[in-house]
């Protein structure tokens, strides 16, 4: 696949101080640095419909699928992409290639994630690569971390993300949002049981969940969802 090489930000001097030789991104029109879903794939793969990215993202493990769901529900995340680049680096005098699993962008920050089961993350070759990339990638404008499978599967956060995505994918009109703003101003918090009972209109559940997805409203993602779940003003305001 055609690729675009990212130039070293500090010119030739960087080659003497960084183990990173280059970071190569797909050219415009190409979505990934390598294929994920193929007909001959021997392990489980699939496609995830991201409301935030407006396209299907390809995953090659259930852990990656969990990551997509959580990133889709995090209002701090402005963009994320699978298999975003190829990193060429030198480790112990040997040239190597690495394809991070996900690029995660927040305001003013770009992060490269590698998703691993804990048993694999602590293998010496993986741990040493993680240390090297975490040390050198910030010079290129990226942080790097290994995200563990059990962290992504933590409950009830993942179930809450699934519920938000189940109800909240459709857009909200200005009139619907204004109704919620006034209700929030009166009550201080909006309650899930009231949304289910129609207190916020026939689409009350969908409106609350969509506004939580985009950061207009906020809820405790680490608390078990119930009839008493409360939605308050989010960081984006309303």
KOLLUM-91495 format. One record per residue: x, y, z of N, C-alpha, C, O in turn. Coordinates in pm, whole numbers, plus 32768, in hexadecimal, padded with zeros to 4 digits. Example, Ala and Ser with C-alpha at 12.3 -4.5 7.8 and 13.67 -1.06 7.14 Angstrom:
REM residues 2
85277DC7830C84CE7E3E830C85287EB6830C85907EB4834E/85057F1F82C485577F9682CA850A80038313853D80728324/
REM end
This chain:
REM residues 238
80547F8980008000800080008058807C800080BC807E8047/803680E47FB38085815D7FB48086819C803D802181998084/80F781D480648103821080E88144829880DD818582B98079/813182E781448169836C814981C9837281BE81A38353822F/8244839A81A582A7839C820F82A284228257829D848D8219/82A3841A82DD82A48492832F833584BC83448384846F837A/83578534831C83DF8564832B8407857883BB83B18592840F/8485856D83D984B68582846184A98616848584DC866B843D/8464863684F5844B86C1851584C88712852F84C6878C851D/853586D3855A85B0871D8577861E8702851186948718852B/85F686D3849C865986BC843386B7864A8454869585EE849D/87308652841C879185E6842787BE85CE84B687E6855F84D8/87B98635850A87E886268593879985BB85DD87CF85768633/871785AE85BB86C2854F860286F384C085F086E3846E864B/872D84A2857F875B841A856587C483ED85C887D4837585E0/880D8449860288778425865F8845841786EE888C83E08742/87CB8448870C879C84458796871F83F087A686F683D68817/86E183C4873A866583788743867482F1870186B482E2869A/8635828D874286348206870785CD81FB869885CC8199864E/8575825F868A850F825D8623854B828C859F858082FA8596/85438239853A8577825F84B6850F82AA84648530830C8422/8491827D8468842782C2841E83A08292845083948226848A/833A82E4843782B082BE844E826882D283C9826783408393/822D8269839681F0826D83128158825D831F812781FD835A/811082BF82E5807F82C182EA804682A38260808982B881FB/7FCA8271825B7F89825C81D97F7A82DF818E7F68834981CA/7F8182D7810B7F6A834C80B87ED6837280BC7E83831F80E1/7EB483EE80977E27841680927DD483B380427DFA838B7FD4/7D62838E80797D0D832C80377D20829F806C7CCB82488058/7D92828880AF7DAC820780EE7D91821481837DB7827881C0/7D5081B081BF7D2681BB824B7D87817B82AD7D9081A68320/7DD1811482817E2180C682DE7EAD80AD82A87EC480AB822F/7F0A809983047F93807A82DD7FA37FE782B680047FC38274/7F457F9382DF7F437F0882B37EB57ED382BC7E637F0A8305/7E997E6882727E147E2E82717DF97DE582F37E537DAA832F/7D7A7DEA831E7D517DA483977CF27D3283737D0C7CBF8395/7C857D53832E7C207CEE830A7C3E7CB9827F7C3C7D05821E/7C5A7C3982757C6F7BF781F47C227B7481F47BFD7B40825D/7C097B40817B7BBD7AC381707C087A4E81AD7BCA79EF81DE/7C8D7A5381AB7CDC79E281DB7D0379EE826D7D50799D829F/7CCE7A5482B47CF37A69833F7CCD79F083947C5B79C1838F/7D2C79BC83E07D137944842F7CD9796384B77C9E790B84F6/7CE879E084E77CB17A0285697C3B7A6085597C1E7A9384EC/7BF77A7685C97B7D7AC685C77B9B7B5785A17BF17B9785DE/7B547B89853C7B5E7C1485147AD27C4884F67A737BFA84ED/7AC57CC984E77A427D0084C77A497D9584B17AB57DD084AF/79D47DD184A079CA7E608485796C7EA084EB79047E68850E/79947F15851A79477F5D857F79157FE185467966802F8512/78927FFD854F785E807B851A786E80ED857E781F80F985DC/78D38140856C78EE81AD85C97897822585AA789B8259853A/78488252860C77F782C985F77850834585F3783483A585AA/78BC83438641791383B78648796283C985C77971843A8597/7995835D858F79E7836585177993835D849779C5837F842C/7917833384A178C0832E842D78E982C783C678D182D9834F/7927825B83F2794F81F18396795F816E83E37957816B845E/7977810283977991808183D37A25807583F47A7B808C839F/7A44805284717ACD8038849A7AE27FA184A27A897F5884CF/7B567F7384787B727EE484777BBD7EBC84F67C1D7EFE851E/7B917E4F85347BD47E1D85AC7C007D8C85967BC67D428547/7C6A7D6785DF7C9C7CDE85D27CA67C9786597CE97C318665/7C637CCD86BD7C547C89873E7BE07CCB87867BBF7D3F876D/7BA17C8087E07B357CB8882F7B677D2A88877B1B7D8588AA/7BE67D2688AB7C1F7D9388FB7C1F7E1588AB7C017E7F88E2/7C407E0F882C7C3C7E8687D87BAD7EB887C87B947F3087C9/7B4E7E5B87BA7AC27E8287B07A957ECB882E7A4E7F2F8826/7ABE7E9988A27A9E7EDE89207AD97F6A89227A997FC88950/7B547F7688F27B957FF988EE7B47805A88967B3680CF88BB/7B19802D88237ACB808387C97A4C80B5880F7A29812A8804/7A08805C8856798D8083889B79A980EF890479608151890E/7A1380DB89507A32813B89B97A6081C1897F7A3A822A89B3/7AAF81BE89167ADC823A88D87A69828588987A658300889B/7A0B823B885F799482798823794282C3888D78FC8323886D/794A8296890A78FA82D089777945833889C8790B83758A23/79C2834E89AB7A1383AC89F97A0F843689B77A498447894B/79CC849989F379C4851D89B57A4B856389A67A5985BF8956/7AAE853689F47B33857389EB7B79854B89687BD285918939/7B5084DB892E7B8E84A788B47B4D84E9883B7AD484DE8828/7B9E852E87EA7B69857087737B71851786F77B238528869A/7BCE84BA86F77BE2846486827C2F83E886AC7C8383EF8706/7C118376866B7C648300867F7C6082AC86007C0082B285B3/7CCA825E85EB7CD58211856F7D248192858A7D7F818F85DD/7D00812885417D4280A785517DB9809B84F27DB880D38485/7E1F804E851E7E97803584CD7EC480B684887ECB80BA840E/7EE3811E84D57EF581A3849B7F7A81BB84567F8482148401/7FE2816F84798066818F844380C58119845280A780B78497/81368126841181A480C68420821B8110845A824681768425/825180DC84C882C581198508834080C484EA8342804C8506/83A4810384B1842680C2849B848480F385088496816B851A/84C080948551851580BA85C2858A805885CE858A7FEC8591/85EB807F861E8661802C86358664800486C8865D80598721/866F7F8286E186727F4E876986E57EEB877686EA7E86872F/87407F0887CF87B77EB487E188027EA1875E88367E348742/88087F0D870E88527F098691880B7EC7861E88457EB985B2/878E7E9C863287427E5785CA86CE7EAF859D86847EE385F1/86BD7EBF8519864D7F0C84E485CD7EBA84EE85C97E4584C7/85637EF8852284E67EB1853784717F07850A847E7F8084F6/83FE7EC584F983827F0784CE83157EEB853383097E7C8568/82C57F52854E82557F4185AC81DB7F8B857781E47FFE854A/81677F48857D80E77F83855780947F9585D780597F348606/808C800D86108035802186847FA4800386607F7D800E85EC/7F567FDE86C47ECC7FB786A97E71802E868E7E1F802A8632/7E7E809986DD7E1E810786D47E65818D86E77EBD8199873D/7E4081F086987E64827C86AF7DEF82BE86F57D7E82B986C5/7E0A82FE87687DA3834387B57DC983D687BE7E3683F887ED/7D6F842D87927D8A84BC87987D28850087F77CAF84EB87F0/7D5F855188507D1185AB88A37D41863888857D9D86498834/7D06869A88C37D2F872388A67DC2873788CD7DE7872E8942/7E15875288677EA2876D88807EF686F588A07F68870588CC/7EC3867B888C7F10860388B17EF3859188507E808578882B/7F5E854D88267F5184D887D07F9284618815800484688842/7F4983F3881C7F77837E88647F708304880A7F1282F387BD/7FD582B088137FD5823087CE7FC281C28835800C81B98897/7F5D8170881D7F3D810388797F63807D883B7F4E806687C4/7F9A8027888E7FAA7F9A886C7F597F4C88D27F6C7F5E894B/7F007EF588A47EA57EAE88FD7ED67E1E890C7EEB7DD788AA/7EE77DF5898B7F207D7189A57EDC7D2F8A1D7EB17D758A79/7ED47CAA8A1E7EB97C638A9B7F317C798AF87FA27C888ACB/7F167C7A8B7A7F827C988BD97FF67C358BCC806A7C5C8BD6/7FD67BB58BB7803F7B508BAC809E7B6D8B3881167B508B40/80697BA68ACC80BD7BC68A5981077C4A8A6E81797C598A41/80C87CA98AB281057D2C8AC681847D248B1981DE7D768B08/818D7CC28B7382037CB78BCA82727C608B8F82DB7C508BCC/825A7C298B1782C77BDE8AD7833D7C3D8AC183287CB08A9C/83B77C0F8AD6842C7C698AD084367CB78A4E84557D2E8A51/841D7C7889DB842D7CBF895D83C27D2B894C83DC7D958912/83477D10897E82DD7D75897682F67DE589D982E57E5A89B7/831D7DC28A5383367E288ABA83A97E848A9383A27EFD8AAA/84137E4C8A5884847EA08A30845F7EFB89BC848C7F6E89B6/840C7ECA895E83DD7F1F88F283867F9089278391800388FC/83307F6F898682D97FD689C1832C80448A02830F80BA89F1/8393801D8A4D83E980808A8E842E80D88A28843481528A39/8462809C89BE84A980E88958844C814B8912846E81C18904/83D7811C88E6837D8174889C834281E188F68330825288CA/832581BF897382F1822489CF8359829089E9833683038A05/83D7826D89E2844282CF89F884598328897F846F83A0898F/845482EF8907848083388890840E8377883E842583DA87F9/8396833F8843832A837587EF82FF8403881382D4844C87BA/8308842F889282E384BA88AE83308521885C82FD858E8843/83AB8500883083F6855D87DA83B4856D875283CE85CD870A/835F850D87308317851286B18289854686C3823C854E8663/82668569873E81E285A187588179853C87858102855B8782/81A484C487AD8147845B87D58171841F885B81E8840C8876/810E840188AE812883AC89228109831C88FB80C783038895/813882BE894C81258231892B810A81E589AB814B81FA8A11/80A7818C89A58089813A8A19804E80B589EE801380A88983/806180518A43801E7FD08A337FA17FD38A8A7FA97FEE8B02/7F2F7FB68A4E7EAF7FB18A957E8B7F1E8AA77E877ED28A47/7E727EF68B247E5C7E698B427DCB7E408B2D7D6F7E908B3B/7DB97DC18B0A7D347D8D8AEA7CD37D9B8B5D7C607DC08B49/7D007D7D8BD87CA27D838C497C7B7E138C697C0F7E2B8CA0/7CD07E728C477CAE7EFE8C597C3A7F268BFD7BE07F708C26/7C3E7EF58B827BD67F158B207B527ECE8B3F7AE77F008B1E/7B5B7E598B7E7AE37E098B9A7AA67E2A8C217A457DE98C4A/7ADB7E8D8C677AAA7EAB8CED7A167ED08CEC79E87F1F8C9A/79CE7E958D4A793F7EB08D5979277F018DD979757EF68E37/78BD7F528DDE78517F5C8D7B786C7FBF8D0A78137FDB8CB9/78E67FF58D037902805D8C9F78E3802F8C1178A7807A8BC4/790B7FB48BEE78F67F858B6578627F738B4778347F958ADA/78167F3D8BA777857F2F8B9277447FB88B8376E87FCA8B33/777380198BD0773C80A18BC5775980DC8B3C7704811F8B01/77D280C38B0977F480F48A83779880B58A1B776980F989C0/777E80348A2877257FF089CA7699802C89CF7657803A8967/766A80508A4775E480898A5175DF81148A127580813689CC/764581658A2B764981E989ED764781DE895575FF82288912/769481828920769A8172888F76198137885875F2815587E7/75D880E388A6755A80A7887A74ED81108869749D8108880B/74E9817188C3748081D688BF74AA8259887C745582A18847/752B8278887D755483018862758E832187DB75C6838D87CA/758482C8877975C582E186F9757F834B86A375BF838D8652/74FC835B86B474B383BA866174C98449869174DF84618708/74C584A7863474DC853386557466856C86A473F8853586A5/748185DC86E6741E86218738740386A986FA746086EE86D0/738586D186F47363875286BB737F87C2871F738F87A98797/7385883D86ED739A88B08744732888BE87A8733E88E1881C/72AE88A4877B723B88AC87D57244884588467227886388B9/726D87CB8823727B8762888972E8878688ED72D787738966/735787BB88BB73C387E1891673998856897073BC885889E6/734F88B5893A73218926898B72C188F689F872C489298A68/726B889589D77210885E8A3A725F88208AAE723D88328B23/72C987D68A8C731D87968AF1736688008B43737487F28BBD/7395886A8B0373DC88D48B4B738289148BB473AC892B8C26/7305892F8B8E72A8896C8BEC7284890C8C5E727989358CD1/7273888C8C3C725488288CA372C9881A8D0472B5880C8D7D/7341881E8CD073B888128D2573C6888E8D7E73ED88838DF2/73A589018D4773AA897C8D96734889768E0A736589A88E77/72D3893B8DF4726F89318E5E729488CB8EC7728188E18F3F/72C988578E9972D887E58EF3736787CE8F24737B87908F8C/73C987FF8EDB745587E98F01748C87668ECE7505875A8EB7/743787028EBD746086818E8673E5863F8E48737486548E76/73FC85EF8DE1739185A68D9F73A285128DBC741284DE8DBC/733384CE8DD4733684448E05730483E58D9972A484028D52/734883738D8C732A83128D23729A82E18D2A725A82D08CC2/726782C98DA271DD82988DAD717A82FD8D76711482D78D3C/7197837F8D86713F83E58D4E714383E38CB570DD83F58C73/71BB83CD8C7E71C883C38BEC7179834C8BB8713783568B50/717E82DC8C00713582648BD6709E82798BDF7051823C8B94/707482D08C3D6FE582EA8C506FB083568BF36F3983748BF5/700783908BA16FDA83F38B406FDF84828B6F6FA884DB8B2E/7021849B8BE2702585238C18707185848BBE705A85FD8BC3/70CA854F8B6B711885A48B1170F1858F8A7F714185A78A24/707885618A6B7047854B89E4705284B989BC708B84678A04/701A849989497018840E891A70A483D788FD70B9835E88FC/7103843288E5718E840888C971EA842C893D72628441892A/71B3843389B67202845F8A28727F840D8A4072E984468A5A/727583898A3872EA83348A4E7354834D89E373CB83588A01/7327835689677385836D88F973CA83F689067441840388EA/737D845A893173B684E1893D742084E589AC748D851A8997/740084AE8A20746084AE8A8E74E084658A66754E84958A82/74D283F28A27754983A38A03759C83EA8998761783E8899F/755B8427893775A8846D88D175F384E4890E766784FA88EE/75B2852E896475F485A189A1766385768A0076C385C18A15/765884FF8A3976C684C98A89773B84A08A3077AF84B38A55/771E846989BA77888442895E77DA84BA8931785484B08924/7799852B891877E4859E88E5781785FB8952785386638935/780085D689D1783986248A3E77E286938A72780986DA8ACF/776B86A48A397710870B8A6976DA86E68AF376CC873C8B4A/76BC86668B06769486318B88770085D28BBC775885A68B71/76F885B38C3A775B855B8C78771484F98CD576AE851A8D12/774B84808CE0771D841E8D41779483D18D7477FF83D58D37/7784838B8DE177F0833B8E1B77FA82B88DCF77A8825E8DE2/786082AD8D79786F82348D28789D81BC8D797897814B8D48/78CB81D28DF378FC81638E46789581348EAB78B380DE8EFF/781C816B8EA577B081408EFD774D80EC8EAD773681048E37/771380898EF076B180338EAD763880858E8175FE80D08ECF/761480748E0275A180BD8DCA7521808A8E0A750B80128E16/74CA80E88E33744C80C28E7373E4812C8E5573FE818E8E0F/736C81188E8C7302817B8E7C732A82008EB972F582698E92/738781FD8F1973B182778F60742B82BA8F21745B831E8F55/745D82858EB274D182C28E7174B383548E50744C83758E16/751283AB8E7674FE843B8E68755884748DFA75CD844F8DEE/751F84CD8DAC756885158D44757285A78D70750D85E88D8E/75ED85DA8D73760586648D99764C86AC8D27766986718CBF/766A872D8D3B76AD877A8CD3773987448CBB778587318D19/775B872D8C3D77DF86FA8C197842876A8C02782087E08C0E/78BD87458BE0792787A78BCA790A88038B54793488768B52/78C187CF8AF278A088218A7D783488888A9C781E88E68A50/77F088768B0E778688D48B33770988BD8ADF7709886F8A81/76A089038B03762288F58ABA75DE897D8AAF757289888A74/
REM end
